[in-house]
Amino acid sequence: MDKDLDEGPPSWVDGRPQIARVVRRARWKNRSATGSQPHPLRAWLTASADHIDAIAFFDALEEALVVAAGDVRSRIRRLVGSDEADYWSALTELYLAATLRTCGLHPTLGNPDLVVAGADGSVVAVEMTSTRQSADASRLHDTIARDWPGRYQAHLKIPDDRTRITLTQARAIRAEMIQSDAAIQSLEPGQEREVDIQRIISPTRVRAYLNGGSPHLTVTTSGASRGVISPWPDIERRAQEKSHQLTGFECGLVAVEGGNGPKSAYLWADQVKAGDVLPVLDVASSIAGVLLFWTDIRRHKPFRSVFVANSRWTSAYPIALIDLLSCVGARERT
């Protein structure tokens, strides 16, 4: 047990035997020396006992661990591993499996991530991925935001959220922004001034700004453009990367969790569901399409789910796929 938790089992394991099993298996990696944030699951375990979101999270995770079938053990290992991305992918796989089970389907965790059987015996194989930003981008944001001493609002623009940003670079960017903030005589609301950080990192990877907004908020924009940012190029690339892992199945589906990307991606998904935006997917003909969805850790069921059909798919959709899409609230479009 982690030394932060070794005074006794946390209250979250009371009445939750699956959570207790996860905690017993945990060997948390100590990341305090690197300045990183604690493992996300460990952070939830140390929340106060009346934390409403923590209560909902642990109830949802307990149920997911109870009803999920197949290779659950490897997901538990990834839940408590040192890689935050691994934690998130394991959680979303468990949650999707639990959602489908509650809808009466028969999903099995394994490799591929899920194999889902329909009532008629048809099968759909699902590979999952996420557009969630890298730990490096999250760490930069956290480094800037933590106890921000400036008079003005920090604003970061990161064209590719997966870009590599070291902790040394993150700290240097913060120091440069604090120095620039102190040097500015006046910055009115709506005004923005770029901080020169090119000696630290290329502006094609990160750009830093100060604006006259509240210093208590730190803004991160994925890409320099404003307004609706289409997540489709990233989704399409991930679908192409994942499609080869579904070779040998008559019906494959790539499921993409929307992560913490730009909020305008919600609007894009709504436009796709309404038929106002028609993205074109061209991957292997055995892939029925891409399911884009978002996960709320406090509940299983995905929200804002949307299905984009593969232009090369020519067969009727199997019952397993139709039922899966219905369960998560997506609409099939051909």
N, C-alpha and C positions, 0 to 999 in steps of 0.2 A: 504494500500500500504506500502511496506517496506520503512523504513526511508532513505535507500540509493537511493530510486527512487521517494521520495515524493516531489521533486522540480517541478514535472510535469511529464506527461506521457513520457516514453522513445520514441525515434524516431521510434523504431521498430513497434509501434502500428499504425503509419500513413499508411492508406490505407490497413490495415490488421485487419479487425474487429474481426476475431476469436482470434488473438493474444491479442487484447485489452480485450476481454472477459476473457481470461486466466489470464491476469495481474490483472484485477479487482477482480478475485476470490482468488488471491494469498495472503497467510498469511505466509510469509517466517519465518522459525524458525531461530533465531539468534544463529549461531554456532561459532561466533568469540571467545567467552569465552573458548571454548574447543580447539581452535587452528585448527579446521577443515577448509577445503576449503569451500567457499560459495556454496550454492545450484547451480547446473550446469545451470539451466535455468536463474536464477538471474544473474549469471556471463555473460551469453550471452546478456541479456538485457542491461547490462552496458558497452558493447563493443562500440568502436567508430563507428560512422555512416558510415564510409567507409571501414569497416571490411568485406572483400569479403566473407569469410566463414560464417560470421553472416548473411549477406544478403541472401546467399543461404539457410542457415538453416531456417530462418524465412519464406522465401517464400515456402520452402518445408513443414514446419509445418502448415502454413496457409492453403495450399491446402489440406493437410491431414485432417485437422479439418473441412474443407468445405465438402469434399466428403465422409468422413467416416460416416457409418450409424450404428444405434443401440445404445448401451450404451456408448455414447461418454462422457457423463458427468462424469462418474467415472474415465475415463482416464484423464480428465482435472484435477480432484482432485489429482490424483497420479502424474501428471506432476509438480504440485507445492507443493507436500508434502515434508516432511522432510527426507524421505528415498531416497537416490540416486538410489538404485536398483529399487525402485518403479517407479521413474522417467524414468529410462531407459526402463523398461518393458512396461510402458504405451506408450512411444515414438515408440518403435518397433511394438507394436500392431497397433497403428494408421497408421504407415508407411506401414505395410503389407496390412492393410485394404485398404488404398488409392491406393496402387499398383494394387491390384486385381480389384478394381473398374475401374481404368483406362484401364484395360484389358477387360472390359465388363462383369466381373463376379459380383456376388451379395453377398459380404461378410457382415455379421452382427456381430458387437461387442457385447459380452455378456458373458455368462458362459455356455459352454466353451468359450475360448477367442474369437474365430471366428467360425461362421458357414457359409460355402460358398456354394451357390447354383449354379449349372451349367445350361447351356442353355436347357438341357433336363429334368430339374427338379431334377437331382441327387444332393446329398448333401455330403459334407465332413466336419467333425467337427475338428477343429484345437486347440490344446493346445500349448502355447508358453512358452519357457524358455530360459535361456541364460547361457553360460559358463563364462560370465563376472566376473572378480574377485571381491571379497568382498570389501566393503568400507574400511575395516581394512587394507587389503593388499595395496590398493591404497594410504591410508593415510600414511603407513610406507614409501612407495616410495617417496611421496611428502615431508615427514618430512626430509628424508635424502637428497633429491635433492635440497630443497629450500635453496638458498644462501650457497651452499656447500663450505666450506673454505679450504678443503684439497688440498694437492699437487697431490694426486693420484685419480684414478677413483674408485668410490664406486660400488660394485657389490653385489646384493642380490640374494639369491636362496631360493625360497619359494616352497617346494614340492606340497603344497595344497594351492591355492590362496584363499580358503575360510576359512583359519585358523584364529583363533581369536588372534588379536594383539592389546593390549590396547595402548592408546596414551602415557601413562607413559612408557611402554616398548619401543615404537617407539623412544621417546626422549632419553631413556637410550642407545638404540642401536646406535643412532646417536652420542651421546657423547663418547661412547666407540670407535667408528670408527674414530672420530676426534682425540682422544687421541693416538690411534695406528698410525694414519697417521703422526702425529707429531714426533713419536718415531722412525719411519723408517728412516734409513740413506740414503738408495738408493733403488729404485725399477724401473727396466728397463721395457720398453714396452714389453709385452708378459709375464712378471713375475707376479705372483699372490701370495698374502699372506692372509691367513684366519685370521679374527679377532675373538678372543675368546669372545663370547657373551652368553655362556651357563649359566652363573649366572643370566642372564636376561630372556632368553627364551630357550627352548629345541632346539638343533640343528636339530632335526627331523622336526621342524616347520619353523625355519628361520636360514640360515647361511649367514654370512657377510664376504665379501672379499674386499681387496684393490688390484688394479693392476696398471701397469704402463701406462695405457691409459690416454686419456684426462680427466682432473678433471671436465670438463664442461659437461660430460656425466655421467649419472647414469644408470646402466644396471640391469634389473630384469629378471631372468630366472625362468620360471615355471618348477620346477624340476631340479635335479642336472645333468641330462643327457644333452648332447649336440647333435647337428644335428637335425634330424626330430623328433619332439615330437608328437606322435599320440594323437589326442584329443578323440579318439573313446571310451576309457573306461569311460570318464566323460559323453560323449554324450549318451552312452548306459545306464548308470545309470539314467540319467535324463529322458530318454525315459521310463524306467521302472517305475519311480516315477510318471510320468504324465499320463501313459496309463490308470490308474484306473479312471481318471477324464473324460474319453471318453466313459465310460460304457453306453450302451443304444443306441449308434450310430452304424449304419451298417458300416460306413467307418470313421476311425479316423486317424489323422496325428499329430505327435509331431514335432513342428518346433523349432529348436534350433538356437539361434543367437550366432555367434562365439565369440562375445565380444572382449576383448583386450588380448587374450591369445597369446601364442608363434606364431610368424609369420610363422614358419614352418608348422602350421596347414593349411595354404593356399596350400602348396605343397601337403600335405596329401589329401586335398579335390580334387586337380587336379588329383592325382593318382587314387582316387576312381572314378572320372568321366571317366578317361581313361580306367578303368578296370584293372589297374595294382595292386591295392589294393582292396580286397573284404571283407569288414567287414560283420560279421554275426549278424543280429538282431533277437532276439527271445523274443517277447512280446505277449500280448493278440492277438488272431487271428482277432479281429475286427480292429486292427491298421494296416493300409497299409504300414507304414514305418516312417522314420525320414527324415525331411528336415533340412539340415544344411545350414545356410547362414550367410552373414555378412551385417551389416548396415552401411551406410555412412550417417551422419546426414544431409548432404547437398542435398540429393536426396532420393526419396522413394525407388527406385528399389533395391532390394538386389543384392549383387554381390558374385561371386564364389559359387553360390548355387549348392548343390549336394543332391541327394535323395538316401537313402539306404532303400531297400525294407525289409519288415518283412518276415522272413522265414516261418511264420505260416499263412500268408495271402494266400488264395487259389482262390479267385474270380477274375474276370476281374476288372480292375480299372474303377471306374465310370468317366463319362465325367467331372464332377466337379473337380476331383483330377487331371486328365490329363491336363485340362486347367490351373489349378492352377500351376502345375509344369512347364508347358510351359511358363506361364506368368513370373515366377521368374527366368527362365533360367536354370532349373534343368532338368536332364535326368532320366527318369524312368529306373531302372534296376531290373530285376527279378532274 
